[in-house]
């Protein structure tokens, strides 16, 4: 995962304490609630310059830090492809 992503994610995880954010970190257990998920989504889109697809806005995507990063990373890769090559 990108260090910018984990830095962005950290303030939304109020129960994290001093634990590192790993791919397997369960976001709900670390304090991410549904309202914060929306705020986090906007922060990710602003920070990374991507728009996450509506179909990815589900519990599975926001289950772990890794599952959320995978969606963000996929959108970053799409944004880097030349037009017409997707």
N, C-alpha and C positions, 0 to 999 in steps of 0.2 A: 504494500500500500504506500501511496505517496505520503511523505511527511506532512505536506500541507493539508492533506485530507485528515490525518489524525489530529493535527493541531486545531483544525476547524471543528472537528467532532467533539473534542475534549470538553468544552464548556457546556455542552448539552447533556453530559453524563454526570449528574450530580452525585451518584453513589459510587463513582469510580475510585475515589480516594487517590492514592499514588500508584495504582496499578497501571501498567502499560496497556495501551489499546492494541489488541491482537486481532487477527482475522476472525477468530472464533469468539470474540467478545460479544456477548448477548446484549444488545442495545437497551432493551426494555429492563433487564435486570440491573443495568447500570444507570437507569433513571430517565431514559428517553420516553416521553409520553407522546400522545397523538398531536397535541398542539405544538410541541417542540419539533416533531417530525416535519411539520409544515415550515417552521422557521428554518430548520436545518436544510430542507430542500432548497429554499430561496438562497440561503448562504452558499450552498454548494454550487448552484447555478450561477450565482454572481462571481464566486471565486474562480471557477473553472471555465466559465464562458460556454456552458452547455445547457441544454434543456432536456431534462429527463422525461422520457415518454410516459404518457398517462397510464399505459398498461403495466408499467413497472412500479406504479405507486400502490404497493400492497404490503401486507405483513411479511411476506417472504423477502422482499427487497430490504426492508428495515429490520430484519431479524438479527443479523450480526454485522459487525463492522465490515467484514469481508464481503458479505452479500451486497451491501450498499456500495462498497468500493467497486465491485465487479460491474455494476450498472453504470456508475460514473465513468469507469475506465473504458467500457464499451462505447459510451457516447464520445469520449475524448478521441478514441481511435477513429470513429466515424467522421468526426470533425476534421481529422487530419488527412482523410482520403481525398484525392482530387475529385471534382464534381463528375458524376456519371460513372464512377467506378465502384459504387457501393453494391 
